[in-house]
Amino acid sequence: MRSIEIMLSDGMIGNLSHSVFVQNAKDSAGNIQPLQKASAFVTCPTPISPYEVTITEIMADPQPSLGYLPPVQYIELKNHTPNRLWLSELSLSDAQTRIALPKILLQPHQRITLCDHADTTAMKGIPNVVGCALPYINIESDLLTLTNQQNQTVHQFQYQQFMHHPSYSQGGYSLEHIDSNAACIDHFMWTSNTAQGGTPSLPPATFKSFPTQKSQPPNHHTAFQVAYLAATHPDTALLIFNHPVVDSLPPLKMTNQNASYTFQPLKIGSHKYVIQPPLQNQQIVEVKIGPIKNCNGDTLQQSVQPLGYSSLLPSAGQLQFNEVMFNALDAQPDYLEVVNTSQQPLQLMGLQLQIITDQQPEDIITLSTQPFILYPREIRCFSAEPYALAMANNPKVFHRHQRVVNFPNLPASGATLRLTHPSITEPIDEMTYSESMHSPVIRSNKGVSLEKTSPTAPSNQSMHWVSATTTAGYATPGETNSQCSDARKTLKKVFELDKTVYNLPTVS
């Protein structure tokens, strides 16, 4: 028997079944076959580029089982392209495990659901289920990564349990990405499937809005911007964006063309630059960043940002309390906001909060365990759940929030707070708060923060602390205070009584 090799022409599409017709084929005996037909599936590789396939739904805590879903973990993927893609081009990993995905052909814009081999029977009836050696998803947090054959990261998602809607975080509900038009952007794009518990292999259900006291719910579609730029060392700059970027690091240039500083990217994926010559301590220079594109194709044109290095620890009065929430709503965390009132960049690593009450021993919490530069007049908000705090208030200022895992619920009745540092003898700043400092016309102090009327006002004088306004949703974490003297010039406040005074008749 003799074989014939046939090459696909340029107009033929791979990964489809093709038919081949042969006319008047003649064998060695002289027999002629007028027409023969053969069909075969033509397999071609389909390299997958970053963000062409992404994670779109995760069930990490399936207990208790709700709706029609079985009590099993699963991960939903979506092909965002108009092309057929082989799933086997990808591998899936977490911190402990990496698996090759099975050879399944994803149709254009198709969703599929990965589950463990042992759970495929339980998932019977759910469309497009693919069994594999699914890594166990940690209920509280896990880093899930899709990697292609070229060892590029196609999508990486840091799952966090606190991304769930507060009312649906105790199990039985999946976490779903809410916007297919920005599938690669994860900040504030995930929420609980509150309707059915989960919709594996199907478009997401209608979501319940995140609880907030704002008159208008915050817009969670944050614009592409620089989240942080500072020098971790005199010769090393760290640049972080709020969205994933697809290009290599953008050029950094001095705004003053006569300046001699140069910035060379350290290596791809590091977000670091080598600074030559090294910056001086407490030095701030102004640089231009960009242009650069995020993973969704949005372009950040040239942005001017300060770049500074500092090993200077804040001394008394240089770093001050700016806002405190000590009786938060049930779905929200307490928080503390500080402001740099000096003219120099300050190093916050090692900054501590000391909580003093009459009934309890003193409690000391380290607010910043990693190097962090706070520029003059900038604010920093510390809490145990900054994601939920930004979701309920203003996601656009999420870069001004910092998570402190052991940040406590502050005493609701009152306490004395001190900013301290192990290397500094005297307190950096101190304030004493109580419920009586709130406006007497507010019906309930729960969910209302205390704001300072001016960042430089003495923190230890109660006259400089007032309740956040109704128009600001009773809290402004990461933002300019609604009762700040600078803000009063532009803020339109609703009419409200400041104080009620009763004149009692004189008894003769």
N, C-alpha and C positions, 0 to 999 in steps of 0.2 A: 504494500500500500504506500502510496506517495502522498506526503502532506504538502499543503500550499499555505504559505504565510501571507496574510492580508494586512496591510497597514491602514489605519484610520486616516481619512483625508482631513484637511483643516476644517471643513464644514461639519464634521461628525462630532457628536457630543459624547463624552465618556460617561461611565457610570449609568448607562442605560442598556436595555436590551436592543441589539441591532440584528437585522436579518441580512443574509448574504445570498444572492441568487447566482447560480452557475448554469450557463446555457451550453448545450452541445458538448458536454464533457465526454471524452472518448477514452475507454480503457485500453489496455494492451492487446485485448482480444478483438478490438475493433468495434465493441459495443458503444453505442452513442446514447447518452441520456439527454433528451431535449431540454429539460429544465429541472434543476434541483434547488432546494431552499434549506438553509440552516440558520438557526437563531442562537445567539449567545449574549451573555451579559458582559459588557466590556468594562473592565475595572481600570480606573486611572487614579493616581494619587491626587489628593485635594489639600494642599498645604493650607493651614488655618492661621490667619494673621491675628494679632492682638485685638480683642473685643468683638471679633466676628461671632464667637460663641461665648455666652456669659451665663453665670448662675442667676436664676430669676426667682427661685423659691426654695426655702429650706424648712424642713420639719425636724427640729432638734429635740423637742420634748413632746412626744406624741401621747403622753398620759396626762389627764384622762382622755380616752378616745371620744371625739365629738363628731356629730353628723354622720356621714357615710364613710368616714375614713377609718382604716384599720390602724391599730396602735403600733406603727412602725416608722422609723426614720426614713427620710428620703431627701433628695436634692433634684430640683428641676433645672434643666438647661434649655437655652433657646438659641437656635440658629438665626442670626439677624441679617443674613445675606440672602440674595435671590438665587443662590447656588446650592447644589447638593454637596454635602460635606461628609466625609467619613469621620465618625466619632473616634475611631481608632487612631486618628492623628493626634489625639490628646491623651494626657495622663492627668489624674486627679490626686491631690495630696493634701494632707494636713501636717501638723508638726511631727507626727509619729509614722505616718504611713503614706506610701505613694503607690498607686495602682495604674496599670494601663487600662484604658477603656475599651470595651468590645467593639468589633467591626460591625457597626450599624450605620446605615446611610441616612443622614439627616436631610429631610426635604427642606426646601426654602421656607424660612420663617417658622419652622416647626419647633414645638416644645416636646421634650421627652423627660421622663422621670427615672432617676437612678435609685435603686434600692438594693439591699443586700440579697444575694442569691436565695437565702433561706426565707425571705419575705415576699418573693414573687407570687406565691400562691395566695397570700393574704391580700395582695394588690390586684388580684384578678377582677376584671370589670373596669379598672382604671385604664384609660388609653395610653399607648406608647410607654409602657413600663419596660425598663431594661435592667436585668439583674447583673450585679457585679460584686466584687469584694469591697463594698462601700465602707470607707473609713467611719469609725464611730464619731459622731458629732458631739463634742462636749456641750452640755446644756448651757453653761454660763458663757463660754467664749471659745471660738475656734477660728483658725486661719486656714481658709480653703483656697487652693490654687489650681487653676487649669494651666497646663504647660504643653506647648506644641513640640513637634519632632525637632525643631531647631533650637529647643531649650529656651524659647521665649515665653514670658508670662502672658497668657492670653486673657485671663481674668483672675484677679485675686480679691477675695472678699473676707474681711475680718468680721465674722459673725459675733454679735454681742447680744446677750439676752435682754439688756436694757433698751434695745431698739424696739422692742415690742410696745404696743399700746399698754399703759399701766394697768388697765382693767383686764388684759388678756395675756399676762406674762407668766401665769402659773401652770402652763402646760395645755396641750390639746389644740394649739393654734400655730399655724405655720407663719413664717415671716416671708413677705412677698415684696418684690421690687414693683413700684407703682407706675413707672414711666418707661415704656419701651423705646421712646424717642431719645432717651438719655440713659440707656441700659448700662453703660460703663461707669456712671457716676453713682457712688454709693452713699455719700453723705445725705442723710435725711430723705432718702428715696425708698426706705424700707418701712413696712408697718405690718401689723397683724391682720390676718384674714379673719375678720370678726363675723363674717356671714356664715361660712360653712366649716370653719376650722382650717381649711386648706383646699386648693384647687390644683392638684398635680396634673401636669400636661395640658392645662387649660388656662385661658387668660385670667388674670386676677379678678376677684370679686370687688364690689364696691366697699370702700374702706370707711371706717369711722374716724372722724377727725380727732387729732390729739387734743387732750383737755388744755384749755388756756383761759386766762382772764382778760385777754386782749379784746378790745371791741371788734377788731378785725383779726381773724386767725392769721398767724404768720405765714408768709410765702416761703415754702421749703425749697424752691428752685433757686439755689444760691448762684450768683454770678461767678465766673472763673476769675480768681484773684490770687495774689500772693498771701499766704497764710503766715509765713515767718521768714525773716532774713536777718541773720546775725552771725558774728564770728564766734565759733566755739573755742578757737585758739587764735592767737595773733595772726597766724598764717593760714587759717582755714575758715571759710565761710559756708554756712548751711542755708540752703534755699528750699523752702517747702511750699507747694501749692495746695489749694483746697480741693482740686480735682486731679485725677491721674493725667499725666501728659504722655504724648506719644513720641515726641521728638527727643533728641539728646538735650542736655542742659542748654538753655538760651545764653546768648552772650551777655556779660556784665561789663558795663563801661562807666567810667567816671563822667558825671555831668560836666565837670570842668575839664576841657580837652587838654589843658596844660598839666593836669595831674599825672603823676608817674606810676600810679597803681595799676596793676594788671590782674586779671582773674582768669585762671585756667581751670577748666573742669577736671576734677580729680580722676574720675572714671565714670563710665556709663552706669546709670542706676544708683549712684551714690548720693546725688543732690548736694555734692560738696565741690568747692572751688579752692584752689591754692591761691593765696593772696601774696603778691610780691610788689614792693617789700612788705613785710608784716606790719599790721596796724599797731599803733601805740595804745597803751592802756587808757581807757576812757575816751578813745577817739571815735568820732562818728564822721563818716563820709557819705556822700550822696551818689547813688549809682542808678543807671538805667538798666532795666531788665526787659529782654524780649527783642522781637516778638516770638511767641511760642503758642502752639496749639494744644488743647486738651484732648482727651480721648474721644470726645464727642464732635470734634472738628471746630470748636469755638476758638477764636484767636484772641490772645491777650496781646494788645499792642504795647508799645514801650511804656513801662511803668517806672516811675521814679520812686525809689525807696531809700530810707536810711540804712546804713550798714555800720554797725559799731561793735567794738570789743570792750569788755570790762571785766576785771576781777574785783572791782570795788563793791564791797558789801554795804548795804544801806545803813546809815547811821541814824540817830534820833532825828525824826522830822523829815527825813528824805523820802521815806515810804510811809504812807498814811492809809488808815481805814477810809473807805469811800462809801460802802453800802453793806448792810448786813440783813440777812433773812433768818430769823430765829424762830418762826412759827409758820412753816410752809404748809401749803395745801397737802392733802394726803398723798397725792400723786407726784409731788414735787420735792426736791431736796432743799435743805437749808444751805445757805452759801455765804461766802465772805468775799468782798471785793476790795482791792487795794489799788492805790494810784502812786506813781512816781512823781513826787512834787519837786524833785531836784532838777538841775540843769545838766545832769550827767546820766549816762546809761548805768544801770545797776544790775549786779549779779544776784539772782534770787536763790541760787542753789544753797540749801541748808536752812532756808527761811522757816521759822516755826510759829505756830499759834498756841498760845497759852490761855486756857479757859479756867477762870477762877469763880467759884460759887461758895456760898456759905455752907451748903449741905454736903458737898462732895470734895474729895481731894483734887488738887490741881491736875489738869489734863493737858499734855503737851503733844501736839501733832505736827509732824514735819510736812510743810505745804509743798515744797519743791525739792525733790531728791536728785534732779538732773540739772545740768547747767541751763540757765535761761536768762537772756538779756531783756530787761524791761527798759524801754526808752523813755525819755522825759515826757511827762504828761500822759503816758499810756497807762491803761488799767488792766488788771488781771483778776479774774474771778475764779475762786476755788470752791469745789463742791465734790460730792461723791458721785453725782450723775450729771455731768455737764451736757451730755447728749439730750437727756430729757429736759433739762433746763433751757437749752437753746431751742429745742423743738417747741416749747410752750411760749417762748418769748421772742427771740430773733435769731434764726439760724445763720444770718449773715455775719454775726459777730462770734461765731463758734471758735474762731482762732484766738479769741481773748479768754477762752475758758481753759481750765486745767483740772484734770481729775485727780482727786486725793482719795484713794480707796477707803481709808479709815476716817474720812471726814465725818464728824458726829452730827446727830441732831442737837442743835444748840438748845440750852435750857430756855423754855418758852417764857418763863416768868422774868428772867433777867440774869445777867452775868457780867463779869469784867473780862475783856479780851485784850491780850497783849501780843504784839509782834516782837519776836525775839530771834536771836541767832546764837548758836553755841560759841562762836568766836567773838561775840560782842557782849560787853559787860552790862550796859544799861539797855532798857527796852527801846525798841525802834519806834513804837507807837502804842497807845493804850486808849481804850474807850470802855465805858460802862453803859449798858443798855437796859431798858426795862419796858414793860408794856405801857407804862404811864407816859412814855415819850411819844406815843402815837397820837394822831389828831383825835380829839374827843368826839368828832362828828362821824367817825368811821364806825359802822355798825359792828364789825368784827375785825380784829387785828390779824386773824388767820389769813395767810397768803399775802400779807402786806409787809414790804421791806421798809427799813429805815435808811434814808439817804442823807448824806451830808450836803449842806447848802453850798459849800465851797470846798474844793479839794484841799486847800491850804489852811482851812479853819482848824483850830485846835480840836482834836478828836475827843478829848476828855471833858469837853463842855457840852452839856446836853442841849443847850440853846441852838447848836449848829446841826442838830439832827431832827428830821421831819419825816412824815410818812410819804411814800411815793404816791403820785397822783392817780386819780381814777383814769384819766385819759391815757396814762402809760401802762394800764393794766396792773397797777399797784406794785410793780417791780421792774427794774431795768438792769438785769445782770449783763455785764459786758458792754454796756452803753453809757452815754452821758446821763447823769442823774436828771430825772424830771424836775426836781426841786433845786437843781444847781443854779446859782446866780447867773451863770452864763446862759443856761438853757431858758431861763425865765424871759429873756428878751424876745424869743421867737415862739415859745410854747403857748398855744391857745388852750386855756384851762376852762373847764365847765364851771359855772357858778356854783359855789358851795360855801357853807358857813365855816368859818375858822374856829369859832368858839361860841357857846351859848352861855349867857350870863343871866341869872335870875336875881331881880331886885326884890328882896323880901320886905314887907311892910314893917315899920318900926312899932314895937310893942311898948305902949305907955304904961 
